[in-house]
Amino acid sequence: MQPQRRLSTLHLLGLFAFTALALNDDRFILGVGSFKLSPFDVLFVAILAVKALRLADPGAYALPRGALGMLLGLQTLSVIYLLLVSLHHPGIDTGDVARDLRIVFYFLCTPFLCYKDIDSPAAYAVLQKYIVAACLAVATLMLLEQLQGFNVANPLRNVRLGVWAIPFGVVSLLYFRKTLNVSGPKAYILTLYMLLALVFSLNRSQYLQLMVSVLLAVLLASGSDIRRRVVMIFAPAAVAGLLVFASIGYLDVLTNRVFSVERLDEDSSYGARIQEMQGQMDSFAESPVFGKGAGFRSWVMGENGFELSTFAHNSWAFYLMKFGIVGTIMIMLPPLLILLLTLFRRYAHPGLELHRRYLLATAPMYIFVDSLSGGLAYAPKTAFTGFLLCYCLSLMRNARAMPVPPAPADPSPRPAAQRRPPPRVLPHA
């Protein structure tokens, strides 16, 4: 395995994901015209600066081969295509174009900018620490908001974008407790802490995401330790949670929220979402092949209503409206191939295999559910998606670089009858 470089993007990548999840608050955003500058935007620029400084290293010009080279080639074609079709669109503001392109470039470019710096078990431990730290920060902010405005009669539904990452933190503590250097009792407390914040968020999609991710983590686990840990954590937590929530009157709030899916037609926000999707698909029908272009704006219910290009509850309608069928395929093909080529194959190295199972249990479910609610149309979420794709891409590279540790020798002596006779050696002619 190659030693880590002096100029590494590893911690910048971790901070990139952390700020996108935990610091995507209006208090940290600086408005520049129609463009909103966030902390993770600054970190992305810092990643680009580190990559530019590394061009002095002759090894920086070495291009990957095989599947990695194919993925890099597809990504390069996609970026060139998007830049060419976004150069000139009459009536579209340049700031709006930059806003839409950064949404795409965060998950299209980040994996190829940083994957080489994830080159050791210590590097993977750093990524895991940033994931758990971001989840704990998001949980803390959500619980503080609950303490300030808790009301059973009028419950607070927290729509903080970082809540989508909490299932990642829960599964991290199941799989990588020793890697994170966290004791068993501390891991138990931290897991309950994140679960408490997730329950109070009243987000049905996250309940589903957590349930599926934990179930997949148990099914993919190689031993019984994970299953035992899940039972020890979730069984007491479920019983205690039911008793506590029933005593404070919050259990009715949860049941009404979870089982109100069939009454969505009575929800005014649901009706607005239908109008948004209809408006986006009408715009897509006007230009289905190449789309309306990056930066295109349109509204539901007039300019005082919902703005379709930034308030999209379905990522696929958003991309089809903006980039058409051709652009959507070119944008989505590299990430899809990254997931297929890195997560749906086994690795001989046990460490890489464990990370593959972790990502397989969490990342596809997150991307699928989040994309149906507009996740791939928001810059903070595409920044975290880029972080996950970079994590995946590093597995493919390290599978070639990491030597497979030898299997432990069997210390038990075999009976004399089972010992193999020494091989016969033919005499020299």
N, C-alpha and C positions, 0 to 999 in steps of 0.2 A: 504494500500500500504506500502511496506517495505521502510524504510529510505535508502538513498543512502549510500553506503559503503565508508569508508575512502580511501581505495585503489581501485579506480575506473578506468576503462578503457575508460570512456566516452569521455574525452577530447583527449586522445590518438587516439580513433576511429575517432573523428572529424578531428584531424590533419593528420591522415592517409589518409583520403579522400582529404583533402585540398592539401597536398603535391603531391598526385598522380595526381591531376588535374592541379594545378598551378605551381608546381616545377619539372615537368618531363622534364626538359631542360638538355642538355648535360653539361651545366656549373655546375650543381649540382650532376652529376653522377661520381662515382669513379669506374674505371675499375679494376677488380680483375680477371686476366686471361680472360676467356670467359664470366665471370659473371660480370654484371654491378650493382653496389651498389648505390641505390637511397635513398633519404630521407625517403620515405615511407617504404623502407626495414628496416631501423633503427627503425621506429615507430612500425612496426609489431613485431620486436624483443622486444621492450619495452612492448608491450601488453602481449607477452608471459612471460616476467619477472614479470609483475604485477600479472598475473594468478598464477605463481609459488609461489610468496610471499603469496598469499591468501590461499594456501593449508594448512596453519597453522590454518585457520578458519574451525571448524568442519562442518559448513554449506556448505563449498566448495565441500564437497564430496556428497552432496545430488543430485541425478540424477532426471531429470524431468520425469514426467509420461505422459501417453496418447500420443497425437499426437507429442508433443515435444520430448518425449522419443523415439518414433519411428524414428523421423527425426535425432536425435542424433545418434541412433544406425546405421542408413543407412550411415550417414556421417563417423562414425568410421570405418565401413566395407570398405568404399571407400578409406579412407586414408591408411588403412592397406594393401589393395590390391595394391594401387599405389606404396607403399614403397616396397612391396615384389617383384613386377614385375620390379622394377627399380634397384634392388640391383646389378645385374651383366648382362651387355650387352657388349660383346667383341667389341672393336673398338669405343666405345662411351665414351667421356670424362666426368669425374665426374662433372665438372663445368657446362657442358651443361645439364646434368641431373638435377642438382639443379636449373638451370634457368627455365627449363620447369615445374618442380614440384612447384616452387613458383608461377608461373602463375595460376596453378590449386588451390593451397592451399589458395590463397588470397580470392577467392570467395567461397571455400568449407569450410574453417575453421573459417574465421573471424566472420560469424554470430553467431556461437556457443561459441566463446570466449567472446563476448561482449554484447550479447542481454540482460543479467540480469541487466546490469548497466543502461539500458534505462528504468527507473522505475518510472518516474514522468513526469508531464507536463513540469517542468523546464528542464528535460533531453531532451525532444523532442524539446524544444525551442533552446537548445544548438546545436542540430543537424541541425536545420534549419538555424541558424546563420552561421555555418560552410559551409553549401551548398551555401548560398548567398555570403558569403565572398569569397569562391573559384571562383564562377562565376564572381564576380566583378574583382578579380585579373586576371583571364584569359582574360576578356574583356579589361582590362587596358593594358596588355601585347600585345594583338592583335592590339589595336588601336595605341599603340606606334610604333609597327612595320609598320603599315600603314603610319604613319606620316613620318617615315624615308624613305620609299621606294614607296610612292604613285605615280602611273603612270597609266593614263587611257589607254594609248596605250599598256602597258605591265602590266596588273593588278597583284597584289600579291594575290595568293590563300594561305590562312593560313591553314595549316594542323595540328595545335597544337591540341593535343589529348583532352585537357580540353574544347574545344568548344562544345563537346557533352553534357556537363552539363548545358549549358546556358538555355535551355528550363526548367530545374528544377528550376533555379533561378527566371525565369519569373513567373512560376506557384506558387512558394513560396510567391512572393510578392502579388499575387492575393488572395491566401488562408490565409496567415499568417502575414498580415501586422501588425496587433495589437500584435501578438506574438513576432514579430521582433522589436516592438516598433518603427515603422517607420511611419511618417505622410503620409497623402495622396499625397501631392505634391512631397515629397521626394521619395515615392515609384514610382510615375509616372516618375520622372527623372531617377531613377536607372533602371527602366524597359527599357526606351528608350536608355539608355547607353548600356545595354546589347544587345538590338536589333540591334543597330548600329554596334557593333562589329560582331554580327552574320551575318549581311547582307554583310559586307565587307569581311568576311571569304571566300565567294564564295563556300560554301559547300552545295550541293543540298540536301544531306541526312539530314542535320541539319534543313534546311528549312521545309522539310517534317515532321521531328520529332517535331519541334515547332508547326506547324499547327495542327497536330493530337493531341498533348498534350494539347494545349489550347482549342481545340474543346471538348476533353473529359472532361477537367476541367470545362467547361461551362455546359456540359450535366450532369455531376455528382454533380454540385453545388446544394445545397438544397434551395437556395433563389435566388432572382433576383439581389442581390447586385453584384455578380461575373459577371453576364452578362452585367450589366450596366458599370462596371469597364472595362471590355474587350472592349466594344464599345468606351468608353471615351479614352482609351489608343491607340487602334489600328487604329481606323478611322482617327483621326488627324495625327497619325504617318505615315499612309500609304499615305495620301494626301501630307503631307510635304515632305516625303521621295521621292515621285515621282517628285515633283517640284525641290527639291535640286539636285537629281541625274540627272535629265534631264538638269539642268543648267550647270553642270560640265561635262556632257558627259558620266556619269557612268551608265546611264540607259541602254544603248546598251550593256554594259559589262554584266549587270545582266540578261537581256533577252537572250543574247547569251548563257550564262552559264546555265540558267534554261531550255531553250528549245533546248539544244544540245544533249539531251539523245539519240535521234534517230541517231546521227552521231558518236556514240561511236566506230564504226568500223574504223573511221578515226583517232582515238586517239591511239597513240603508247603505252601509259600506259595501255590502255584497252587490247591491244594485249598481253602485258606482263602479265597481270592478268590472262588471259585465259591460257597462258602457265604455270603459277604457279599452277592454279587449276588442269590442266591436269597432271602436274608432281606429285602433291599431291595425286590425285586419282589413278595414276599408282602405286605409292608406297603403297597406301592402298590396291590395288588389289593383291599385292604380299604377304601381311599379313593382311587379312581382319578381323580376329577374335580378335587377341591380339595386332595388330599394330607393328610398327617398334621399339617402345620403347621411353621413355622420353630421350631427348638429341640427338635423331637421326637427322642427317643433310643430306641435298641433295640440289642440285642447279639447276636452270634453266639457260641454255646457258653457262654451265661451271662454275668453281669456281669464275670467275670474274663477273658472272651474279647475279641474285637474289637468295638469300638463302631461301629455302622454309620453313625452320623450324622457322624463325624469321620474315619473310616478308610475312605473310599469309593474303590474302584479303578475305578469307572465313574461319570463325572459325570452321565450321563443317568439312571441308576438312582437316584442320589442326589436329583436335582431332582424326578423323578417321585414318589419316596417323600415328599419334604418338601412339595412345592407342587402336585402333581397335574398333570393335562394342561393345565388352564386357566392355572395359575401358571407352568408351564414355558414355554408359548407366549408369555405376556406378558413373561417375563424374557428369553427368547432372541430375540424378534423384533427389538427395536431393534439389538442388536449384529450380527445377521445382515444387516439392511438397511444398516447402516453399511459392512460389508465389501462388499456387492454394489454399493452406489451409489458408493463411492469407489475401489475397486480394479479394477472391471471396466469402466472407461471410460478413454479416452485423454485426456491433458491437452495443450493447445497449448503451455503453458509447459514448456521442456525440463527445468528444475530439478524442477518438480512431477512430471513424467513419470518422471524418474529415481527419485524417492522412491516413486512408485507401483509401479514395477517391483521396487524393493527390498522393499517390504512384500508385494507379491504373491508373491515368491519365498520369503518367510520366515513371515509371520503366519498365513495359512490353514493351512499344514502344521503349525505349532506348535499352533494351537488345536485342530485335528482330532485329532492324535496325543495331545496332552496331555489332552484331554477323555476319551479312551478309557481313560486310566489315572488318572482322578480329578483332573485339573488344575483343573477349574472348581469343585471342591469344597474347595479350599485357599486361604485368604486371600492368602498371598504370590503365588500364581500368578494369582489373579484381579486382584490389584493390577497385575501386569505386563501382563495382558490389557487392563485399563483404560487403561494407558499406550499400548499399541499401537492401541487403538480411537480414542484421542484423536489420535494421530499420523495415523490414516486420516481422521478427521473434519476435521482441519485442511486436508487437501488440497482437499476440496469447497469450503470457504469461500475459500481462497486462489486457487482457480481463477477466482473472480469478481473478486478484488481485485488480483491480480498482473497487470500489463500484459505482454503477450507481446513479448519482444525482437524487433526487426526482423531479418529474415534478412540475412546479410552480402552486400554487393554483389559482383557478379562483376567482378574487376579486369581480366580479359582483354578487350581491345578486339575487337569483332566486325568481320569483313571488311565492306568497303563494300557488297558485294552483299547481305549479310544485314541491313543496317541498315534499319529501318523508315522510310518517308518521313514527313515531318511531317504531322500531321492537317490535313485541309482545314477551313478556317474559312469558313463561309457569310457573305457580306456582309450588313450590316444593311439591313433593308427601309427 
